[in-house]
């Protein structure tokens, strides 16, 4: 005689099988399992620590080459590489990408750039061999989000990133405007003698090499309309004398002055120390005394002596 299953018994069997199926299904979904553990307080949130090797060396590689196609806005292949958590459980397979063996991500990154499955795709900037080796090294130690740089002594040193400040060209033009016409007029009289200290500066340098024999105290007077913006004067072997010292003292931004081989004497040289921004003075060795050297040393102004101009 065949024993029939009551509706209640049938319900219990179906419910039991459903629970078993659900448990097995969840176990097959690593990300689900992790979420449940975190919800129940059985596991800490899956994230990389701030000082981790992942954050300092690996994530920047993904950010540079991968996240344009694999982040919260565009997760091609359901793969996201914009965080340690998403890296761990991502892609259609939801495989743990921290496992080094048969790692699908590495396989795609190793493909020739012309392969249709290559990552990044053809035409985009690709990672270097050293960057790929860095990812392989990290995965070989478990793809940890906690290990720090100290745990990877064999890794090459991190390249230094040099950042340049943005240039405010409008401000530079504004700073130059007050003396632009004066500078242009003097440049017409003395070509190749005056120029800006840098393309980002409004301060002016005078290089007198092309007019050395014609450069006198009178010539210095012609440069005086630019006194507030003069920062370097290179007057070596010219006819400039002590009579120009008073003119130099009206140049608040003067930092460097070369007077070697000129008619400047020791009697007025120390007066230059009254210039607040003065950094370097170059003079003939013959006019220096111990007192002058001591005075410049005390003021912390570099004094360079030459035998000839």
C-alpha positions as CSV (number, residue, x, y, z in Angstrom):
1,X,0.0,0.0,0.0
2,X,1.5,3.3,-1.1
3,X,1.7,5.9,1.6
4,X,0.7,9.4,0.5
5,X,2.4,12.6,1.7
6,X,0.0,15.0,3.4
7,X,-0.1,18.6,2.2
8,X,1.7,19.7,5.3
9,X,4.4,17.1,4.8
10,X,4.8,18.1,1.2
11,X,5.1,21.8,2.2
12,X,7.8,20.9,4.7
13,X,9.8,18.9,2.1
14,X,9.6,21.7,-0.5
15,X,10.5,24.3,2.1
16,X,13.5,22.2,3.3
17,X,14.7,21.7,-0.3
18,X,14.3,25.4,-1.0
19,X,16.3,26.4,2.0
20,X,19.0,23.9,1.0
21,X,19.0,25.3,-2.5
22,X,19.1,28.9,-1.2
23,X,22.1,28.1,1.1
24,X,24.0,26.4,-1.7
25,X,23.2,29.3,-4.0
26,X,24.4,31.9,-1.5
27,X,27.6,29.9,-0.9
28,X,28.2,30.1,-4.6
29,X,28.0,33.9,-4.5
30,X,31.1,35.1,-2.6
31,X,29.8,38.7,-2.4
32,X,26.5,37.6,-0.9
33,X,28.3,35.5,1.7
34,X,30.5,38.5,2.6
35,X,27.5,40.8,2.9
36,X,25.7,38.4,5.2
37,X,28.7,38.0,7.4
38,X,29.1,41.7,7.7
39,X,25.4,42.2,8.4
40,X,25.5,39.6,11.2
41,X,28.7,41.1,12.6
42,X,30.7,38.0,11.8
43,X,33.2,39.9,9.6
44,X,34.6,43.3,9.4
45,X,33.7,45.5,6.3
46,X,35.8,44.5,3.3
47,X,37.9,47.6,2.6
48,X,41.6,48.5,2.2
49,X,43.3,50.4,5.0
50,X,44.6,53.9,4.2
51,X,48.2,52.9,4.4
52,X,47.8,49.6,2.5
53,X,50.0,48.6,-0.5
54,X,46.8,48.4,-2.5
55,X,45.9,52.0,-1.9
56,X,49.4,53.4,-2.5
57,X,50.6,51.2,-5.4
58,X,47.8,49.1,-7.0
59,X,44.7,51.3,-7.0
60,X,46.5,54.1,-8.9
61,X,47.2,51.7,-11.7
62,X,43.6,50.7,-12.0
63,X,42.6,54.4,-11.8
64,X,44.9,55.2,-14.6
65,X,44.1,52.4,-17.1
66,X,40.9,50.7,-16.0
67,X,38.2,52.7,-14.2
68,X,37.2,54.7,-17.4
69,X,35.4,51.5,-18.3
70,X,35.0,49.8,-15.0
71,X,33.6,52.0,-12.3
72,X,30.2,53.0,-10.9
73,X,29.2,54.8,-14.0
74,X,30.3,52.2,-16.6
75,X,30.9,48.7,-15.4
76,X,31.6,46.8,-18.6
77,X,31.3,43.0,-18.0
78,X,29.9,43.9,-14.6
79,X,33.5,44.5,-13.5
80,X,34.3,47.4,-11.2
81,X,37.9,48.3,-10.3
82,X,37.2,51.6,-8.5
83,X,37.5,50.1,-4.9
84,X,39.1,47.2,-3.1
85,X,35.6,45.7,-2.3
86,X,34.5,45.8,-5.9
87,X,37.8,44.4,-7.1
88,X,37.4,41.5,-4.7
89,X,33.9,40.5,-6.0
90,X,33.3,41.7,-9.4
91,X,32.7,40.6,-13.0
92,X,30.1,38.3,-14.3
93,X,31.7,35.3,-12.5
94,X,31.9,37.2,-9.2
95,X,35.2,35.4,-8.7
96,X,37.6,36.6,-6.1
97,X,40.1,38.5,-8.2
98,X,42.6,38.5,-5.3
99,X,43.5,34.9,-6.2
100,X,46.7,34.9,-8.2
101,X,46.2,31.5,-10.0
102,X,44.3,31.7,-13.2
103,X,43.4,35.3,-12.5
104,X,41.2,36.4,-15.3
105,X,42.1,40.1,-14.9
106,X,45.8,39.4,-15.3
107,X,45.1,37.1,-18.3
108,X,43.3,40.0,-20.0
109,X,46.0,42.5,-19.2
110,X,48.7,40.2,-20.6
111,X,47.0,39.8,-23.9
112,X,48.5,41.6,-26.9
113,X,46.9,45.0,-27.3
114,X,45.3,44.0,-30.7
115,X,43.5,41.1,-29.1
116,X,39.7,41.9,-28.8
117,X,39.7,40.7,-25.2
118,X,42.8,42.7,-24.2
119,X,42.5,45.1,-21.3
120,X,42.8,48.0,-21.7
121,X,41.3,47.8,-25.2
122,X,43.3,48.7,-28.4
123,X,43.9,52.4,-28.8
124,X,44.0,53.2,-25.1
125,X,47.1,53.9,-23.0
126,X,48.4,50.5,-21.7
127,X,50.1,49.6,-18.5
128,X,53.8,49.0,-18.5
129,X,55.5,45.7,-17.7
130,X,56.7,47.0,-14.4
131,X,53.1,48.0,-13.4
132,X,51.8,44.6,-14.4
133,X,54.7,43.0,-12.4
134,X,53.6,45.1,-9.4
135,X,50.0,43.7,-9.6
136,X,51.4,40.2,-9.9
137,X,53.6,40.7,-6.8
138,X,50.7,42.0,-4.8
139,X,48.5,39.1,-5.8
140,X,51.2,36.6,-5.0
141,X,50.9,37.7,-1.3
142,X,47.1,37.3,-1.3
143,X,45.9,40.6,-2.8
144,X,45.7,42.0,0.8
145,X,44.0,45.2,1.6
146,X,46.0,45.5,4.8
147,X,49.6,44.7,3.9
148,X,51.7,47.9,3.7
149,X,54.7,49.0,1.6
150,X,56.9,47.5,4.3
151,X,55.5,44.1,3.5
152,X,56.8,44.4,-0.1
153,X,60.5,45.2,0.2
154,X,61.1,43.7,-3.2
155,X,58.8,46.2,-4.9
156,X,60.5,49.0,-6.8
157,X,60.5,52.4,-5.2
158,X,57.4,54.5,-5.9
159,X,58.1,57.1,-8.5
160,X,58.0,60.6,-7.3
161,X,55.2,62.7,-8.7
162,X,56.1,66.3,-9.4
163,X,53.2,68.7,-9.5
164,X,53.5,72.1,-10.9
165,X,51.3,74.9,-9.7
166,X,48.8,76.3,-12.2
167,X,50.1,79.4,-13.9
168,X,47.9,82.5,-13.6
169,X,48.8,84.2,-16.9
170,X,46.4,87.0,-16.4
171,X,48.0,87.9,-13.1
172,X,51.5,87.8,-14.7
173,X,50.3,90.2,-17.5
174,X,48.8,92.5,-14.9
175,X,52.0,92.5,-12.8
176,X,54.0,93.4,-15.9
177,X,51.7,96.0,-17.2
178,X,53.0,98.9,-15.1
179,X,56.5,98.7,-16.6
180,X,55.8,97.0,-20.0
181,X,56.1,100.1,-22.1
182,X,59.1,101.4,-20.3
183,X,60.8,98.0,-20.7
184,X,60.0,97.9,-24.4
185,X,61.4,101.4,-25.0
186,X,64.7,100.6,-23.2
187,X,65.0,97.3,-25.1
188,X,64.8,99.2,-28.3
189,X,67.8,101.3,-27.3
190,X,69.7,98.4,-25.9
191,X,68.7,95.2,-27.7
192,X,69.5,91.8,-26.1
193,X,70.3,93.5,-22.8
194,X,67.1,93.4,-20.7
195,X,64.7,90.4,-20.3
196,X,62.3,89.0,-17.8
197,X,63.8,86.7,-15.1
198,X,61.3,84.0,-16.1
199,X,58.3,83.6,-18.3
200,X,56.2,83.6,-15.1
201,X,57.9,86.7,-13.5
202,X,57.5,90.4,-13.8
203,X,61.1,91.0,-12.6
204,X,63.8,92.1,-15.0
205,X,67.4,91.0,-15.5
206,X,70.1,93.2,-17.2
207,X,72.8,91.3,-19.1
208,X,75.4,93.9,-20.3
209,X,77.7,91.6,-22.2
210,X,76.8,93.1,-25.6
211,X,77.4,96.7,-24.4
212,X,80.2,96.2,-21.8
213,X,82.5,98.8,-23.0
214,X,79.7,101.4,-23.4
215,X,78.1,100.7,-20.0
216,X,78.8,103.6,-17.7
217,X,77.1,105.3,-14.8
218,X,75.2,107.3,-17.3
219,X,73.9,104.2,-18.9
220,X,72.8,102.9,-15.4
221,X,70.7,106.1,-15.1
222,X,68.8,105.2,-18.3
223,X,67.8,101.9,-16.6
224,X,66.5,103.6,-13.5
225,X,62.8,103.9,-14.6
226,X,62.8,100.1,-14.1
227,X,64.4,100.2,-10.7
228,X,61.4,98.7,-8.8
229,X,61.4,95.6,-11.0
230,X,65.2,95.0,-11.5
231,X,66.3,91.8,-9.8
232,X,69.7,90.9,-11.4
233,X,72.4,93.2,-12.7
234,X,75.4,91.7,-14.6
235,X,77.8,94.6,-15.2
236,X,81.1,92.7,-15.2
237,X,84.1,94.5,-16.9
238,X,82.0,97.7,-17.5
239,X,82.9,101.3,-16.6
240,X,80.4,101.4,-13.7
241,X,81.8,103.2,-10.7
242,X,80.9,104.0,-7.1
243,X,78.7,106.8,-8.4
244,X,76.1,104.1,-9.2
245,X,75.9,102.7,-5.7
246,X,73.1,105.1,-4.8
247,X,71.1,104.0,-7.8
248,X,71.5,100.3,-6.8
249,X,70.1,101.1,-3.4
250,X,66.8,102.2,-4.9
251,X,66.2,98.7,-6.3
252,X,64.1,96.9,-3.7
253,X,64.0,93.6,-5.6
254,X,67.7,93.4,-6.4
255,X,69.0,89.9,-5.6
256,X,72.2,89.4,-7.7
257,X,74.7,92.0,-8.8
258,X,78.0,91.3,-10.7
259,X,80.5,94.2,-10.4
260,X,83.7,92.3,-11.0
261,X,86.2,94.1,-13.2
262,X,84.3,97.4,-12.8
263,X,85.5,100.7,-11.1
264,X,83.6,99.9,-7.9
265,X,85.9,100.3,-4.9
266,X,85.9,98.8,-1.4
267,X,84.9,102.2,0.1
268,X,81.2,101.8,-0.8
269,X,80.8,98.1,-1.4
270,X,79.3,97.3,2.0
271,X,76.5,99.9,1.4
272,X,74.9,97.2,-0.8
273,X,74.1,95.3,2.3
274,X,71.2,97.8,2.9
275,X,69.3,96.0,0.1
276,X,66.8,93.7,1.9
277,X,66.6,91.1,-0.8
278,X,70.2,91.0,-1.8
279,X,71.6,87.4,-2.1
280,X,74.8,87.4,-4.2
281,X,77.4,90.0,-4.9
282,X,80.3,89.2,-7.4
283,X,83.3,91.5,-7.2
284,X,87.0,91.5,-8.0
285,X,89.2,89.9,-5.4
286,X,91.5,92.8,-5.3
287,X,89.0,95.2,-3.6
288,X,88.1,92.8,-0.8
289,X,89.2,93.2,2.8
290,X,88.7,91.0,5.9
291,X,86.2,93.6,7.2
292,X,84.1,93.5,4.0
293,X,84.1,89.7,4.0
294,X,83.0,89.6,7.7
295,X,80.2,92.1,7.0
296,X,78.8,90.1,4.1
297,X,79.0,86.9,6.2
298,X,77.2,88.4,9.1
299,X,74.4,89.6,6.8
300,X,74.4,86.1,5.2
301,X,74.9,87.6,1.7
302,X,77.0,85.4,-0.6
303,X,80.2,87.2,-1.6
304,X,81.9,85.8,-4.7
305,X,85.4,87.1,-5.6
306,X,87.1,86.6,-8.9
307,X,90.6,87.5,-10.0
308,X,89.3,89.2,-13.2
309,X,85.9,90.4,-14.3
